Amino acid sequence: MLLLAPVLILWIQISQMNGKQKEHFPEFLLLQEGENFTMYCNSSSILSSLQWYKQRPGGSPVLLMILAKSGEVKTQQRLTGRSGESRQRSSLHLAAAQLSDAGTYFCAEA
């Protein structure tokens, strides 16, 4: 008997706001349910504060969290966001991915 595990597809976008380039990586991620993932956002300049968003196909972006301080760590359910000390890098970690987590994730300057 062949067992198929549900697969999540996550996209990470590269955005540019106020002339500041933001690089997200990985750009594309394929996961199975229950796996953890971490994505990163790097900016070409110091960020005043950073917002992480998730967007499902055909939907509007949903704000996941705001990181406003250097070195800040926030946890909300299975999500953990971290802001780098230099405020040019941030990460978003999701524990135990579920099918409902599939979508496009991106960061933006607040």
N, C-alpha and C positions, 0 to 999 in steps of 0.2 A: 504494500500500500504506500503510495506516495503522499507525503505530508508537505503542504505548502505553508510557509510562514508569511504572514502579512508583511508587506514591504512599505516603508515610508519614503517619500521623495521630498527632500528639502532643497530649496534653492536659496542662495544668498546673493544679494544684488550689490553692485557697485553704484554708489550714488555721489552726487556732487551738490553741495549746498553752499551758498554764499561764496562760491569760487574755491571751496576747500574740497579736495578730492578725498574720498573715503574708500578704502580697499577692504573688502570682506573676503574671508577665506575660511573653509574651503568654499568654492563657488557652487558645487553640487555635491550632494551627499545622499547615498542610498543606505537605509538602515532597516533592520528588522525590529519588530516590536520588542521592547524591553531593553534595547541597547541605549547607551549614553552617547551624547555628542556634545562637542564644544565648538563654537564658531567665534571668529575674531573680527574685529573692526579696527583698522588703523587709519589715522588721519594724517594729512600732510602738515597740519598745524595743531596747536593746543586747542582743545575743545572746552568751551565754558561748561557745558553739560551735555550728556549724551542720552538719546532715547533709543530703545530697542523695540522694533515692531515685528508683527507677524501678519501676513496677508495670505488668505486662502484664495484659490482660483475664483475669479469673478466677484470677490468680496472687497471690502474696504480694509485698509490697514488697521490693525488693532494694537494699541500701545501696550507693551508688556511691562516695561519699567523705565524709570529715569535714574540715571547715575549723575549726580551733580557735584560730587567731591572727588578729589584726588585720592586714589587708594580705596574708594568705597566698595563695599560688598553688600549686595541685597539678595535675599532669598524669598521667593514667592512660590509656594508649593514645590514643584519639581524643577523650577528655574533658579539659577544663581547667576547674577550679573556682577562683573568686576570691572572697576575702572583702574587703569594703570596710574602709577605715581606721577608720570609725566603728563597725564591727561591727553595722550595721543593714541592710546590703545585701550580697547575694552574687549571683554569676552562675555559670552553668554553660554552657559552650560545647562543642558536639559538631561535629567536623570530618567531612566526607564521610559523611553519614547513610546508613545501610543499612536494609533492611526490618526487620531484627531490632531496630532502635532504636525502632520504633513502640511507644507505650505512654503511660502517665501519669507525669509527673515532678513531684516536689514536694520542698520543703525542710521540715525540722523542727529544732527546737532540741534539741541533745544534752543 
